[in-house]
Amino acid sequence: MEEIIKLITHKNYSDDFIVTSGSREKISPEKFRAINEISGNFLFVDGGNAELIKSPDFSLQFIRILGLCSRNGSKSLNISEFFCFVKTEFSENKKYFRVKNVFLRGKEPLQKDFALEEDFQGPSLAAEFIRRISEISAAAELAKKMGPNEIILLDGTLEASCKTEAEFLLNLHSTANKHGLFLSSLAKTTTMTTARGNSIISLFNSIAPKGRWCYQISKKEIPTVFFAKLHPDSDYIFKFEANSTNETVSQNILGALAKISKDPVFLGYPFGLIEADRLARVSNREKEMLKLEIASKFGNLWKNVEKEETALNAHDVLDSIGKTSFKPLKQ
């Protein structure tokens, strides 16, 4: 155990580099910039989902997309809710995912029926992706109602993981530019590592100055990437991205975020994203109520659905046994 403790706590950051776009960049203390608080109007966008039925070839999920507009001290909500059914299908020996959406409330962020050709490892992950592109689509629609110089902030990243996501992000970028808006994102977590395999967050923690600060990663293409600490007493450093190459614009957005990152519930994280996450999240209680509602609609056919789920829920059964206190059998 001592060897493991040493591997975790003793890290060598000397001569370490960040690797971006194929180039190596050494962290320079001179590139840290202080963040100064300013006011700003925001659209915060986040989503929540819960898987209600699953099998190896399909997934039924409930998805909620939330847009929280904060402007001059007032707030307004835009909520979309829908069931998303994703089924694995094959055509000419090529796998794709058939998507059917049943919209329940609010604007419809996506088509009701379409196909995804991306290579997801299963329908559950494909349905998770539906939530992601729904967030992007909702942001693009709500952007049309915003005023110049207002800020769109997504939870996560502005970098696409596949062709379909890139198309949705490109539409959002174009809409934001058309209406004179600033598009940005803030990621709660990052797996980005250094050339030596160290966590980039650990590297910044080891050399960053005190107080609020931001650091721009040298990167030629949009989105530009920063790492930032939004409150001097926070333990958290976040990855921030913006669709502008103007460093002053990004610093102003970060200044507006710093002004609303003082809630002790999550010190250093923007309150608008805290609220958006809370309102979009699907609780376990809500999930169970939705499952009961669906089971009642299936009637006697629900037993067939439960048999479908046995292909994937054996671990859940063992977990429930592990949580139950019992006495071992006598030998």
C-alpha positions as semicolon CSV with decimal commas, in nm:
position;residue;x (nm);y (nm);z (nm)
1;M;0,000;0,000;0,000
2;E;0,289;0,238;0,068
3;E;0,397;0,203;-0,293
4;I;0,047;0,294;-0,414
5;I;0,034;0,596;-0,179
6;K;0,369;0,712;-0,316
7;L;0,251;0,678;-0,677
8;I;-0,058;0,890;-0,603
9;T;0,102;1,163;-0,390
10;H;0,455;1,197;-0,531
11;K;0,440;1,338;-0,883
12;N;0,711;1,496;-1,088
13;Y;0,597;1,806;-1,280
14;S;0,941;1,924;-1,385
15;D;0,976;1,951;-1,761
16;D;0,614;1,838;-1,805
17;F;0,416;1,950;-2,109
18;I;0,061;1,981;-2,236
19;V;0,008;1,814;-2,572
20;T;-0,244;1,994;-2,796
21;S;-0,299;1,960;-3,170
22;G;0,019;1,757;-3,199
23;S;0,239;2,023;-3,035
24;R;0,392;2,035;-2,688
25;E;0,335;2,335;-2,463
26;K;0,509;2,399;-2,134
27;I;0,299;2,578;-1,872
28;S;0,435;2,929;-1,827
29;P;0,365;3,125;-1,504
30;E;0,357;3,444;-1,714
31;K;0,045;3,327;-1,901
32;F;-0,180;3,318;-1,595
33;R;-0,431;3,605;-1,599
34;A;-0,635;3,738;-1,310
35;I;-1,014;3,726;-1,354
36;N;-1,200;4,050;-1,282
37;E;-1,571;4,033;-1,205
38;I;-1,814;4,193;-1,448
39;S;-2,188;4,159;-1,514
40;G;-2,335;3,950;-1,794
41;N;-2,659;3,801;-1,926
42;F;-2,661;3,424;-1,973
43;L;-2,846;3,134;-2,124
44;F;-2,754;2,819;-1,929
45;V;-2,838;2,488;-2,098
46;D;-2,826;2,143;-1,941
47;G;-3,009;1,813;-1,965
48;G;-3,105;1,512;-1,757
49;N;-3,212;1,161;-1,849
50;A;-3,312;0,830;-1,695
51;E;-3,313;0,488;-1,858
52;L;-3,653;0,326;-1,800
53;I;-3,621;0,005;-2,000
54;K;-3,306;-0,154;-2,140
55;S;-3,202;-0,462;-2,331
56;P;-2,905;-0,549;-2,554
57;D;-3,089;-0,416;-2,862
58;F;-3,296;-0,121;-2,733
59;S;-3,317;0,151;-2,471
60;L;-3,613;0,362;-2,362
61;Q;-3,517;0,682;-2,182
62;F;-3,689;0,987;-2,043
63;I;-3,503;1,306;-2,136
64;R;-3,542;1,657;-1,997
65;I;-3,370;1,957;-2,159
66;L;-3,360;2,282;-1,968
67;G;-3,271;2,635;-2,075
68;L;-3,234;2,891;-1,797
69;C;-3,216;3,251;-1,917
70;S;-3,073;3,497;-1,663
71;R;-3,103;3,857;-1,777
72;N;-3,068;4,173;-1,565
73;G;-3,162;3,996;-1,244
74;S;-3,468;3,816;-1,384
75;K;-3,493;3,448;-1,481
76;S;-3,704;3,247;-1,725
77;L;-3,719;2,874;-1,789
78;N;-3,764;2,673;-2,106
79;I;-3,823;2,300;-2,055
80;S;-3,857;2,018;-2,307
81;E;-3,942;1,663;-2,200
82;F;-3,976;1,349;-2,411
83;F;-3,942;0,973;-2,424
84;C;-3,660;0,855;-2,648
85;F;-3,661;0,501;-2,785
86;V;-3,340;0,377;-2,952
87;K;-3,331;0,043;-3,132
88;T;-3,033;-0,132;-3,291
89;E;-3,099;-0,223;-3,653
90;F;-2,898;-0,350;-3,950
91;S;-2,908;-0,266;-4,318
92;E;-2,675;-0,433;-4,567
93;N;-2,470;-0,567;-4,274
94;K;-2,421;-0,214;-4,139
95;K;-2,539;-0,131;-3,789
96;Y;-2,732;0,186;-3,714
97;F;-2,969;0,309;-3,443
98;R;-3,333;0,386;-3,510
99;V;-3,455;0,674;-3,293
100;K;-3,820;0,744;-3,211
101;N;-3,909;1,038;-2,986
102;V;-4,242;1,095;-2,811
103;F;-4,257;1,460;-2,706
104;L;-4,445;1,547;-2,389
105;R;-4,373;1,911;-2,309
106;G;-4,215;2,222;-2,457
107;K;-4,037;2,272;-2,789
108;E;-3,934;1,967;-2,987
109;P;-3,552;1,987;-3,010
110;L;-3,521;1,699;-3,258
111;Q;-3,713;1,512;-3,524
112;K;-3,956;1,244;-3,409
113;D;-3,807;0,967;-3,619
114;F;-3,453;0,941;-3,757
115;A;-3,145;0,719;-3,773
116;L;-2,801;0,750;-3,618
117;E;-2,512;0,591;-3,806
118;E;-2,241;0,663;-3,550
119;D;-2,067;0,362;-3,399
120;F;-2,198;0,365;-3,041
121;Q;-2,132;0,057;-2,831
122;G;-2,499;0,010;-2,756
123;P;-2,844;0,170;-2,762
124;S;-2,803;0,311;-2,409
125;L;-2,502;0,518;-2,515
126;A;-2,681;0,621;-2,834
127;A;-2,971;0,750;-2,621
128;E;-2,726;0,942;-2,402
129;F;-2,602;1,104;-2,722
130;I;-2,959;1,204;-2,810
131;R;-2,967;1,405;-2,488
132;R;-2,643;1,578;-2,584
133;I;-2,754;1,686;-2,931
134;S;-3,092;1,789;-2,786
135;E;-2,911;2,029;-2,553
136;I;-2,720;2,178;-2,847
137;S;-3,034;2,203;-3,058
138;A;-3,230;2,369;-2,775
139;A;-2,950;2,621;-2,725
140;A;-2,960;2,712;-3,095
141;E;-3,336;2,765;-3,083
142;L;-3,329;2,974;-2,765
143;A;-3,038;3,181;-2,902
144;K;-3,276;3,334;-3,155
145;K;-3,453;3,517;-2,869
146;M;-3,135;3,657;-2,713
147;G;-2,979;4,000;-2,752
148;P;-2,631;4,100;-2,878
149;N;-2,333;4,028;-2,650
150;E;-2,531;3,789;-2,431
151;I;-2,368;3,458;-2,343
152;I;-2,469;3,098;-2,411
153;L;-2,309;2,857;-2,164
154;L;-2,332;2,482;-2,217
155;D;-2,250;2,223;-1,957
156;G;-1,963;2,021;-2,106
157;T;-1,761;2,102;-2,414
158;L;-1,779;2,268;-2,755
159;E;-1,570;1,997;-2,917
160;A;-1,751;1,734;-3,124
161;S;-1,703;1,362;-3,072
162;C;-1,857;1,255;-3,404
163;K;-1,995;1,385;-3,735
164;T;-2,354;1,430;-3,617
165;E;-2,249;1,625;-3,308
166;A;-2,022;1,842;-3,524
167;E;-2,320;1,931;-3,746
168;F;-2,533;2,035;-3,447
169;L;-2,246;2,237;-3,298
170;L;-2,180;2,409;-3,632
171;N;-2,545;2,518;-3,645
172;L;-2,518;2,652;-3,289
173;H;-2,196;2,840;-3,373
174;S;-2,359;2,993;-3,682
175;T;-2,673;3,095;-3,490
176;A;-2,468;3,253;-3,213
177;N;-2,257;3,449;-3,462
178;K;-2,566;3,561;-3,657
179;H;-2,726;3,708;-3,344
180;G;-2,404;3,857;-3,203
181;L;-2,388;3,614;-2,910
182;F;-2,091;3,463;-2,730
183;L;-2,091;3,082;-2,718
184;S;-1,903;2,904;-2,441
185;S;-1,897;2,589;-2,230
186;L;-1,774;2,482;-1,889
187;A;-1,679;2,123;-1,810
188;K;-1,704;1,999;-1,451
189;T;-1,449;1,727;-1,519
190;T;-1,171;1,659;-1,768
191;T;-0,959;1,355;-1,848
192;M;-0,696;1,570;-2,019
193;T;-0,344;1,465;-1,919
194;T;0,009;1,595;-1,970
195;A;0,288;1,444;-2,177
196;R;0,403;1,257;-1,864
197;G;0,054;1,120;-1,801
198;N;-0,023;1,352;-1,508
199;S;-0,366;1,506;-1,463
200;I;-0,363;1,855;-1,614
201;I;-0,566;1,976;-1,315
202;S;-0,297;1,848;-1,077
203;L;-0,035;2,030;-1,284
204;F;-0,224;2,360;-1,259
205;N;-0,279;2,311;-0,886
206;S;0,094;2,274;-0,838
207;I;0,197;2,601;-1,007
208;A;-0,110;2,829;-1,028
209;P;-0,115;3,163;-0,841
210;K;-0,359;3,241;-0,561
211;G;-0,694;3,404;-0,628
212;R;-0,912;3,383;-0,939
213;W;-0,723;3,311;-1,258
214;C;-0,747;3,175;-1,611
215;Y;-0,491;3,021;-1,843
216;Q;-0,532;2,993;-2,220
217;I;-0,399;2,682;-2,390
218;S;-0,213;2,762;-2,711
219;K;-0,448;2,630;-2,978
220;K;-0,497;2,775;-3,324
221;E;-0,848;2,653;-3,403
222;I;-1,185;2,731;-3,241
223;P;-1,296;2,655;-2,977
224;T;-1,029;2,823;-2,771
225;V;-0,951;2,640;-2,447
226;F;-0,889;2,787;-2,104
227;F;-0,850;2,645;-1,757
228;A;-0,992;2,865;-1,485
229;K;-1,046;2,900;-1,112
230;L;-1,356;3,115;-1,061
231;H;-1,335;3,175;-0,685
232;P;-1,021;3,228;-0,474
233;D;-1,142;2,987;-0,201
234;S;-1,258;2,713;-0,437
235;D;-1,078;2,381;-0,474
236;Y;-1,199;2,340;-0,832
237;I;-1,040;2,421;-1,166
238;F;-1,262;2,395;-1,472
239;K;-1,205;2,360;-1,844
240;F;-1,364;2,653;-2,028
241;E;-1,415;2,684;-2,404
242;A;-1,529;2,973;-2,623
243;N;-1,608;3,026;-2,992
244;S;-1,399;3,341;-3,006
245;T;-1,027;3,381;-3,075
246;N;-1,035;3,713;-2,890
247;E;-0,877;3,649;-2,549
248;T;-1,041;3,960;-2,402
249;V;-1,388;3,827;-2,492
250;S;-1,316;3,498;-2,317
251;Q;-1,178;3,677;-2,011
252;N;-1,492;3,891;-1,994
253;I;-1,712;3,581;-2,005
254;L;-1,504;3,428;-1,727
255;G;-1,537;3,754;-1,531
256;A;-1,916;3,732;-1,563
257;L;-1,905;3,368;-1,452
258;A;-1,686;3,454;-1,153
259;K;-1,947;3,703;-1,035
260;I;-2,208;3,425;-1,008
261;S;-1,977;3,153;-0,869
262;K;-2,007;3,233;-0,500
263;D;-2,272;2,989;-0,383
264;P;-2,136;2,781;-0,089
265;V;-2,324;2,477;-0,220
266;F;-2,059;2,453;-0,495
267;L;-1,811;2,733;-0,442
268;G;-1,645;2,838;-0,765
269;Y;-1,911;2,694;-0,996
270;P;-2,164;2,921;-1,172
271;F;-2,496;2,931;-0,991
272;G;-2,685;2,922;-1,322
273;L;-2,539;2,582;-1,406
274;I;-2,611;2,459;-1,052
275;E;-2,976;2,558;-1,101
276;A;-2,994;2,415;-1,454
277;D;-2,849;2,084;-1,335
278;R;-3,092;2,066;-1,042
279;L;-3,397;2,141;-1,254
280;A;-3,297;1,911;-1,541
281;R;-3,192;1,615;-1,327
282;V;-3,427;1,313;-1,323
283;S;-3,440;1,178;-0,966
284;N;-3,460;0,808;-0,881
285;R;-3,808;0,866;-0,740
286;E;-3,922;1,029;-1,063
287;K;-3,767;0,746;-1,262
288;E;-3,957;0,483;-1,064
289;M;-4,285;0,674;-1,107
290;L;-4,228;0,690;-1,483
291;K;-4,156;0,317;-1,494
292;L;-4,480;0,244;-1,308
293;E;-4,670;0,463;-1,552
294;I;-4,519;0,281;-1,850
295;A;-4,578;-0,061;-1,693
296;S;-4,948;0,021;-1,653
297;K;-4,972;0,109;-2,024
298;F;-4,806;-0,221;-2,123
299;G;-5,048;-0,420;-1,908
300;N;-4,990;-0,796;-1,930
301;L;-4,714;-0,739;-2,186
302;W;-4,491;-0,588;-1,914
303;K;-4,378;-0,940;-1,818
304;N;-4,221;-0,971;-2,163
305;V;-4,038;-0,643;-2,110
306;E;-3,899;-0,764;-1,778
307;K;-3,769;-1,078;-1,949
308;E;-3,588;-0,858;-2,201
309;E;-3,414;-0,675;-1,916
310;T;-3,276;-0,994;-1,758
311;A;-3,002;-0,995;-2,024
312;L;-2,848;-0,688;-1,858
313;N;-2,966;-0,669;-1,497
314;A;-2,785;-0,961;-1,329
315;H;-2,534;-0,720;-1,173
316;D;-2,821;-0,514;-1,033
317;V;-2,962;-0,824;-0,863
318;L;-2,629;-0,903;-0,700
319;D;-2,587;-0,539;-0,594
320;S;-2,926;-0,547;-0,422
321;I;-2,827;-0,866;-0,241
322;G;-2,504;-0,700;-0,127
323;K;-2,698;-0,408;0,021
324;T;-2,918;-0,641;0,228
325;S;-2,789;-0,750;0,566
326;F;-2,810;-1,127;0,613
327;K;-2,652;-1,404;0,813
328;P;-2,429;-1,653;0,633
329;L;-2,559;-2,006;0,601
330;K;-2,425;-2,253;0,854
331;Q;-2,200;-2,516;0,708
